[in-house]
Amino acid sequence: MPAAAPLDSHTTTLIGSVQRAMRLLEAVASREQGAPAKQLAREAGLALPTAYHLLRTLVHEGYLRRDSGLFFLGEAAERLSSSGARQKRRSTVRDTLAQWRDMIGAPMYYAVYREGEIEVMCVVDSTANPAVPEWADFRETGHAHAVGQCLLAQLDDSSRRDHLDRHPVRALTPYTVRDEERLLRRLERTGRMEPVVERQEYALGTVCAAIPVTAGGSAAAVAFSLPSHQGDRLMSAARKLHGEVGRLLGTLAFSISI
């Protein structure tokens, strides 16, 4: 095997600078009340002139900010932290949905109602259990699928009507609810935390169930779909999923913002 090409001195210098900058960032992150350059240099094991140079660079790039001689994490570093936390929440939700997919034997969906729109945030399926193709925009057809009906059921009457004014009820299949007033009456009868089921209203050959997830004023839903010939197990699977969602409600509610 040929030997790896040696790093040139410029590359080595850059790597060393990155390592020293990271040590400074770690030192600042451990000091919520901020710290002066001399203390940070000492904790990072750097000569003071080197620390000053790197601190100025990190301030210029937004990773640190300086206030009254003390250094704090800047907006760029906080964005990195926020992005990492958000990715961790997404991973947690995806892993949970994958467990439920395997438990129920059906593709799983996670959706939220945000700023007046339905957003499907995560879909977990498999070759054996494919998800329902989005042949009609999920955001515009909330009246027809279990996810949308579950989210709308969690809203107040004014918010529901506002949504339906923007996304009117229309027939997608022969089984779709026929008009807005019928849909509103159905939603009114649905308990805020009850599962919602629909049979072939969005797509022929498919039945679905959705379980509400709420946190404060936010609305979310976990759902699954089955081929219509397995419709006899829809309710039992929905009850099973309802129990699982209740058990892990804290995890999912915390993840509504993914």
Protein Blocks (a to p, Z undefined) as FASTA:
>chain_A
ZZdddddfklmmmmmmmmmmmmmmmmmmmmmnopafklmmmmnopafklmmmmmmmmmmn
opacceehiacddfklmmmmmmmmmmmmmmmmmmmmmmmmmmnopacdddddeehiacdf
bdcddfklccdddfbcfklmmmmpmklmmmmmmpcfklmmmmmmmmccddfbfkbcfbfk
lmmmmmmmpcfkbccddehklbghiacddddddehjbccdddddddfklmmmmmmmmmmm
mmmmmmmmmmmmmmmmZZ
